[in-house]
């Protein structure tokens, strides 16, 4: 998973409040554990939200994240939608189940995947032919730190509504976490998403019954495009460049090296709503072929969402400083495509 400049993308910024179970500076299992101790004896939460009354859902916990209001989540809650009964897949670094925002019963299930690697990764000490096993234990990113991105995403998507500092969109959903073993960075290499690791994760998530699978990873684009992405005069990644990536993908579909892509296609074809972040490159560029897979494989388009960023303060100066896929209109470089503005800059989250 990349941060704003290098790691796998989700257009959000860190939580600056009391709960810091995992943080960029010192992320580890001990820190996460200690963060849970102070909330062990909290008073039972009583839900004040009422059916048919959107305003009743706008608690301090709700208002801590402006994004919930921006997507009219209060209207959904008033209509009876909360994620209850939905299995939500997070295909990312593992979601840390003991985090206090996941304290409700059976909130997080960490899926176990294993197999033999297909790819020699230059960013972590693994090579093709090595065995892998993922079970929810924190893993190192390319910077040598324990990865926290899955927890970060899981909280935004489904953190408990319990009177705490924040809650997720589908706060009553159950989270199924699969580790994609991906330390980043995305560098435009199609084979860089290990087909064996990703195929195992896709299989586990689909088998778990996940109705939705969220993804904050991709192929990425080369430095030729990413380094000048905000300059209108600079070369930009276009749908034609994405077509070159997809031509490479097409050659490995149905093979072990192509498992990252075949697994995504199969998940969408099975009826799973498959969500990808549009990018993380500042960004007058179009999405890479992974985010744009619903365009290149039209039959999966009904179950495919590519999500760009929405600026809280939509003025030009603010937009220029947002290091995410902020220009949703660029998705329209894909003819006849539909994009969603959903990842928000400045979100309240767990980190």
Secondary structure as UniProt FT lines:
FT   HELIX           29..37
FT   TURN            38..41
FT   TURN            51..52
FT   HELIX           54..57
FT   HELIX           60..63
FT   HELIX           66..70
FT   TURN            71..72
FT   HELIX           73..78
FT   TURN            79..80
FT   TURN            84..85
FT   STRAND          87..92
FT   TURN            97..98
FT   HELIX           100..102
FT   TURN            105..106
FT   STRAND          108..110
FT   STRAND          113..116
FT   TURN            122..125
FT   TURN            128..129
FT   STRAND          131..134
FT   TURN            142..143
FT   HELIX           149..158
FT   TURN            169..172
FT   STRAND          174..179
FT   HELIX           190..192
FT   HELIX           195..208
FT   STRAND          212..215
FT   HELIX           223..226
FT   TURN            227..230
FT   TURN            232..233
FT   HELIX           239..252
FT   TURN            253..254
FT   HELIX           256..258
FT   HELIX           259..269
FT   TURN            270..271
FT   STRAND          273..277
FT   TURN            289..292
FT   HELIX           293..296
FT   HELIX           298..303
FT   STRAND          304..310
FT   HELIX           316..320
FT   HELIX           328..333
FT   TURN            335..336
FT   STRAND          340..344
FT   TURN            345..346
//
